[in-house]
């Protein structure tokens, strides 16, 4: 799978509305057949920072995502709400889902 984590530094005046601002993009991406997950979290240390954790089935699904109409629309719409260019980690991982964290197993 393609595993991606990205940090979005949202302008403070838009931070509380970020889930709504990015909502159309989020819903459309989650509906893609190759999307495994697309989840936003808000930083506990910086209320203007959101972290996106996303995964796609394979390279083909990742390519379909960045070539989609909703991705292009997000490229046009979302940057005006950001304080800086998002930072990203993108890696191919040889698995299909989350693994258990054995060091913290729940009995």
N, C-alpha and C positions, 0 to 999 in steps of 0.2 A: 504494500500500500504506500501511497504518498502521504506522509505525515507532516503537517505544517503547524507551526506556532508563530503568531504574529502579534506584535505589540502596537497598539494604536494610541497615540497621545492626542486626545480630543481637546479642543479649545474648552477651557473651564466653563464658559457660558453655555456650552452645548452638552456637557458631560452627563447631566441627569437625563437628557433626552436621547442619548446615543442608541439605546435599544430600539426606540421608535424610528430614529433617523436611518438606521441600518436595517430596519425591519423587512422591507421589500426584498433587499438583497439576501438577507438571511433566509427568509422563507423560500425564495426561488432556488437558492443553493441547496438547501435541505431537500428539496424536491427532485434534484438531479438524480438519475438512476445510479450514478457512480459515487455519490457522496455517502460516506460512511457516518460522518458526524461533522457538525459545524456549530461549535459552542462558544459563546462569549462569557467571559468572567471579568468582573471589575476588580482592580487592584485594591487590596486593603491598605496599602501604603500611600497610594496616589489616586485619589478619586477621579482624576481626569484620564487615567490610563485603563484601557480595556485590553484584555488578552484574548485572542481568538485561537482556539484549538480546532483544527479541521483535519479531515482525512478523506482521501479518495481511493477507490478500489485499486487503481493502477495508473500508469502514465497516460493511457488513453482517456480515462475519466478526468484526470487533472487537466489535460489539454482541452477537453470539452468544456470544462469549467471556465478556463480563462478565455475561451473563444465564444462564450455564451453572450446573448444580448444583455442579460442582467448583470454580468460582470462588466461589460462596456458601460452600461448605465451607472454602475457603482463608481467606475473610474471617473466619470463626469460629475457625479453628485457628491460623493463622500469627501473628497479632499478639502472642500471649502470649510468643513467642520473640524479639520485636523490642525494641530499645532506644528506637526512635522511629518515627514514621510514615515510611514510605518516601517518597523524593523521585523525581519522574518528569519526563521530557521525552517528549512525545507529539506526533508530527507526521505529516501526510500527505505522502507522497513519491511523485513521479511515476516510479516504476520498479517492477520486479517481483522483483528479486534484488539481490545485492551487485554493485557495480561494481568494476572493477579500479582499484587505486591506481597510475595511470600513472607517477607520479613515482618509484616504486620498482619499476618493471617488472623482471621476471626474464627474462633472455635465455635 
